[in-house]
Amino acid sequence: MELPAAYLARMRAQLGAEGYAAYLAAMALAPRRALRVNTLKSAPEELSQLLGAPLARCEGAADGFFLPEGVQPGRHPAHLAGLFYMQEPSAQTPAQLLDVRPGEAALDLCAAPGGKAGQLAAALQNDGLLVANEVSPARAAVLRRTLERLGARCAVVTAMRPDALCAALPGAFDAVLVDAPCSGEGMFRREAQAVRDWSEAAVAACAARQRAILDSAAAALRPGGRLVYSTCTFSPEENEETVAHFLRAHPDFSPVTMRRLYPHTSPGEGQFAALLVRGGGGAAQAV
């Protein structure tokens, strides 16, 4: 894999000599395929029997397992029936960090293709409300099909601009997930197109868009509610600096935790996730 020289220089400065060497070694390895058991329809033991092979649990992913060798997931009836969703371990972190509970109202603001939205629906146990939004109508159609396959009966799919949707539903949600579009550095090992599309200008453009989306999300969250901001990239501009910009603009929010996952430090690809809490208390307004 040939990575852009400017990107490698940034990673060397970010990780230091030892971390950079470990990162490059991990990038030379083939990624392992993983799945999330859809607990709305199945359980790990049942799925293991249906696949005819044992499932090895992914560290840090509550319902995540590595796909057994020789299994063709897209052709398996259990996949078509929505008993699992192909999702690498790191990507399961943001929805898990949001920790939605049955009876809550949750918003996934950038939800396509639907992996994290399906994870939120499973955490709700179909008891509550999930609004899954995707601004592109074509991608929203993919999102809808994913949630239907996964049996997410508590979900409503919308195709609106984040600012318009959040302004229309002020204080309506107990929990909001903003898995923002990003430069995709964390997916370089899997997606060659992400490598070809990368540039420092693209990083800056993504950061500007992410800040606008995250600013919109604040309006939709009730006082005392939880907000997770996440990306699958490593650039500080798109991660910590975006969170810092948001906190300066919204002093009623406080950071709880921030996590960075790299291919050499976790069993998956790259991910950043920050959990923020809005000050105050009370229930979400009725939608």
C-alpha positions as CSV (number, residue, x, y, z in Angstrom):
1,M,0.0,0.0,0.0
2,E,1.4,3.3,-1.1
3,L,0.2,6.1,1.3
4,P,0.6,9.8,0.6
5,A,3.9,11.3,1.8
6,A,2.2,14.2,3.5
7,Y,-0.1,11.8,5.3
8,L,2.8,9.7,6.5
9,A,4.6,12.8,7.8
10,R,1.6,13.8,9.8
11,M,1.2,10.3,11.3
12,R,5.0,10.2,12.2
13,A,4.6,13.4,14.0
14,Q,1.4,12.3,15.7
15,L,2.5,8.9,16.9
16,G,6.2,9.3,17.5
17,A,8.9,6.8,16.2
18,E,7.7,3.7,18.1
19,G,4.0,4.2,17.5
20,Y,4.6,5.1,13.8
21,A,6.6,1.8,13.3
22,A,3.8,-0.2,15.0
23,Y,1.2,1.6,12.8
24,L,3.0,0.8,9.6
25,A,3.4,-2.9,10.7
26,A,-0.3,-3.1,11.3
27,M,-1.1,-1.5,7.9
28,A,0.9,-4.3,6.2
29,L,-1.5,-6.9,7.6
30,A,-4.7,-7.9,6.0
31,P,-7.7,-6.6,7.9
32,R,-9.9,-9.2,9.7
33,R,-13.6,-9.3,8.8
34,A,-16.0,-8.9,11.7
35,L,-19.7,-8.8,12.4
36,R,-22.1,-7.5,15.0
37,V,-24.7,-10.0,16.2
38,N,-28.1,-8.3,15.9
39,T,-29.6,-9.0,19.3
40,L,-33.0,-8.0,18.1
41,K,-33.1,-11.2,16.2
42,S,-30.4,-13.5,17.4
43,A,-27.8,-14.4,20.0
44,P,-24.1,-15.3,19.6
45,E,-24.6,-19.0,20.4
46,E,-27.5,-19.3,17.9
47,L,-25.6,-17.4,15.2
48,S,-22.5,-19.6,15.7
49,Q,-24.6,-22.7,15.2
50,L,-26.2,-21.3,12.0
51,L,-22.8,-20.3,10.6
52,G,-21.4,-23.7,11.5
53,A,-18.3,-22.3,13.1
54,P,-17.3,-20.8,16.5
55,L,-17.3,-17.0,16.8
56,A,-14.3,-15.3,18.3
57,R,-15.3,-12.2,20.3
58,C,-13.8,-8.8,19.4
59,E,-12.2,-7.2,22.4
60,G,-14.1,-4.0,23.4
61,A,-17.1,-4.7,21.2
62,A,-20.0,-6.0,23.2
63,D,-21.7,-7.8,20.4
64,G,-18.8,-7.9,18.0
65,F,-17.2,-11.1,16.7
66,F,-14.6,-12.0,14.0
67,L,-16.1,-13.8,11.1
68,P,-15.0,-17.4,10.9
69,E,-12.8,-18.3,7.9
70,G,-14.6,-19.8,4.9
71,V,-18.0,-18.1,5.7
72,Q,-19.4,-16.0,2.8
73,P,-21.5,-13.6,4.8
74,G,-23.3,-11.9,1.9
75,R,-24.7,-15.2,0.6
76,H,-25.6,-16.6,4.0
77,P,-29.4,-16.8,4.9
78,A,-28.6,-15.5,8.4
79,H,-27.3,-12.3,6.8
80,L,-30.3,-11.9,4.5
81,A,-32.5,-12.5,7.6
82,G,-30.8,-9.7,9.5
83,L,-29.3,-11.8,12.2
84,F,-26.0,-10.0,11.9
85,Y,-24.4,-7.0,10.3
86,M,-20.9,-6.8,8.9
87,Q,-19.2,-4.2,11.0
88,E,-15.6,-3.9,11.9
89,P,-14.9,-3.7,15.7
90,S,-13.8,-0.1,15.9
91,A,-16.9,1.1,14.1
92,Q,-19.0,-0.4,16.9
93,T,-17.4,1.9,19.5
94,P,-19.4,5.2,19.0
95,A,-22.9,3.7,19.4
96,Q,-21.7,1.6,22.4
97,L,-20.3,4.8,24.0
98,L,-23.6,6.6,23.6
99,D,-25.2,3.9,25.8
100,V,-28.8,4.3,24.8
101,R,-31.4,2.6,27.0
102,P,-34.9,1.2,26.3
103,G,-37.5,3.9,26.4
104,E,-35.2,6.7,25.3
105,A,-35.4,8.9,22.2
106,A,-32.2,8.8,20.1
107,L,-31.0,10.5,16.9
108,D,-28.4,9.2,14.5
109,L,-27.8,12.4,12.5
110,C,-25.5,10.9,9.8
111,A,-26.9,7.4,9.7
112,A,-26.3,5.8,6.3
113,P,-25.6,3.0,5.5
114,G,-27.2,2.0,8.9
115,G,-24.7,-0.1,10.9
116,K,-24.6,2.2,13.9
117,A,-28.3,3.0,13.6
118,G,-29.0,-0.7,13.8
119,Q,-26.8,-1.0,16.8
120,L,-28.7,1.8,18.5
121,A,-32.0,0.1,17.7
122,A,-30.7,-3.1,19.3
123,A,-29.6,-1.2,22.4
124,L,-33.1,0.3,22.6
125,Q,-34.5,-3.2,22.3
126,N,-37.1,-1.6,20.0
127,D,-38.5,0.2,23.0
128,G,-38.3,4.0,22.4
129,L,-37.6,6.1,19.3
130,L,-34.7,6.2,16.9
131,V,-34.6,8.9,14.2
132,A,-32.1,7.9,11.6
133,N,-31.2,10.7,9.3
134,E,-29.3,10.8,6.0
135,V,-29.2,13.9,3.9
136,S,-28.9,12.0,0.6
137,P,-32.2,10.5,-0.5
138,A,-30.4,7.6,-2.3
139,R,-28.3,6.8,0.8
140,A,-31.4,7.2,2.9
141,A,-33.1,4.4,0.9
142,V,-30.1,2.2,1.6
143,L,-30.4,3.1,5.3
144,R,-34.1,2.3,5.3
145,R,-33.5,-1.2,3.7
146,T,-30.8,-1.9,6.3
147,L,-33.0,-1.1,9.3
148,E,-35.9,-3.1,7.8
149,R,-33.6,-6.1,7.4
150,L,-32.4,-5.7,11.0
151,G,-35.9,-5.5,12.4
152,A,-35.6,-2.0,13.8
153,R,-39.3,-1.3,14.4
154,C,-38.6,1.7,16.6
155,A,-36.8,3.6,13.8
156,V,-37.9,6.4,11.6
157,V,-35.8,7.4,8.6
158,T,-35.5,11.0,7.5
159,A,-33.6,12.7,4.7
160,M,-33.0,16.2,5.9
161,R,-30.1,18.6,6.3
162,P,-28.8,18.3,9.8
163,D,-29.4,22.0,10.7
164,A,-33.0,21.8,9.5
165,L,-33.8,18.6,11.3
166,C,-32.3,19.7,14.6
167,A,-33.9,23.1,14.5
168,A,-37.3,21.4,13.9
169,L,-36.9,19.0,16.9
170,P,-35.4,21.2,19.7
171,G,-34.6,19.3,22.9
172,A,-36.3,16.2,21.5
173,F,-33.6,13.6,22.2
174,D,-32.0,11.9,25.1
175,A,-29.0,10.9,23.0
176,V,-27.5,12.0,19.7
177,L,-24.9,10.3,17.6
178,V,-22.9,12.4,15.0
179,D,-20.8,9.9,13.1
180,A,-19.6,12.6,10.7
181,P,-18.4,12.3,7.2
182,C,-14.6,12.5,7.3
183,S,-11.3,12.0,5.4
184,G,-11.4,8.3,6.1
185,E,-7.8,7.8,7.2
186,G,-8.9,5.0,9.5
187,M,-10.2,3.0,6.6
188,F,-7.1,3.2,4.4
189,R,-6.3,-0.5,4.9
190,R,-9.8,-1.4,3.6
191,E,-10.6,1.3,1.1
192,A,-8.1,2.2,-1.7
193,Q,-10.4,5.0,-2.9
194,A,-10.1,6.7,0.5
195,V,-6.3,6.8,0.0
196,R,-6.6,8.2,-3.5
197,D,-9.0,10.9,-2.3
198,W,-6.9,12.1,0.6
199,S,-5.2,15.5,0.7
200,E,-4.5,18.1,3.4
201,A,-7.1,20.3,1.7
202,A,-9.7,17.5,2.0
203,V,-8.9,17.2,5.7
204,A,-9.6,20.9,6.2
205,A,-12.8,20.8,4.2
206,C,-14.0,17.8,6.2
207,A,-13.2,19.6,9.5
208,A,-15.3,22.7,8.4
209,R,-18.3,20.5,7.5
210,Q,-18.0,18.5,10.7
211,R,-18.1,21.6,12.8
212,A,-21.3,22.8,11.1
213,I,-23.0,19.4,11.6
214,L,-21.9,19.1,15.2
215,D,-23.1,22.7,16.0
216,S,-26.5,21.7,14.5
217,A,-26.7,18.6,16.8
218,A,-26.7,20.7,20.0
219,A,-30.2,22.0,19.4
220,A,-31.7,18.6,19.3
221,L,-30.4,17.3,22.6
222,R,-32.3,17.8,25.8
223,P,-30.6,19.3,28.9
224,G,-28.8,16.4,30.6
225,G,-28.6,14.4,27.4
226,R,-25.6,12.7,25.8
227,L,-23.9,13.4,22.5
228,V,-21.3,11.3,20.8
229,Y,-19.2,12.7,18.0
230,S,-17.2,10.2,16.0
231,T,-15.1,9.8,12.8
232,C,-13.1,7.1,11.2
233,T,-10.0,9.3,10.7
234,F,-6.9,10.3,12.7
235,S,-6.4,14.0,11.9
236,P,-6.6,16.2,15.0
237,E,-8.4,18.9,12.9
238,E,-11.3,16.5,12.4
239,N,-11.3,15.1,15.9
240,E,-10.0,16.9,19.1
241,E,-9.9,20.3,17.4
242,T,-13.5,19.9,16.2
243,V,-14.6,18.9,19.7
244,A,-12.7,21.8,21.2
245,H,-14.4,24.2,18.7
246,F,-17.8,22.8,19.7
247,L,-17.1,23.2,23.4
248,R,-16.1,26.8,23.1
249,A,-19.3,27.5,21.2
250,H,-21.5,25.5,23.5
251,P,-20.3,26.0,27.1
252,D,-23.3,24.1,28.5
253,F,-21.6,20.9,27.2
254,S,-18.9,19.0,29.0
255,P,-16.5,16.3,27.8
256,V,-16.8,12.9,29.5
257,T,-14.3,10.8,27.5
258,M,-12.5,10.7,24.2
259,R,-11.1,7.6,22.5
260,R,-8.7,7.1,19.7
261,L,-8.4,3.6,18.1
262,Y,-5.6,2.7,15.7
263,P,-5.1,-0.6,13.8
264,H,-2.0,-1.2,16.0
265,T,-3.8,-0.6,19.3
266,S,-7.2,-2.2,18.8
267,P,-8.7,-5.2,16.9
268,G,-10.0,-3.2,14.0
269,E,-9.4,-0.1,11.9
270,G,-9.3,3.6,12.9
271,Q,-11.9,5.4,15.0
272,F,-12.3,8.5,17.1
273,A,-15.2,9.0,19.5
274,A,-16.0,11.7,22.1
275,L,-18.8,11.5,24.6
276,L,-20.2,14.9,25.6
277,V,-23.0,15.7,28.1
278,R,-25.2,18.7,28.1
279,G,-25.7,20.4,31.4
280,G,-29.0,20.5,33.2
281,G,-31.6,17.8,33.5
282,G,-35.1,16.8,32.5
283,A,-36.8,14.6,29.9
284,A,-36.7,15.0,26.2
285,Q,-39.6,16.9,24.7
286,A,-42.2,14.8,22.9
287,V,-41.6,14.4,19.2
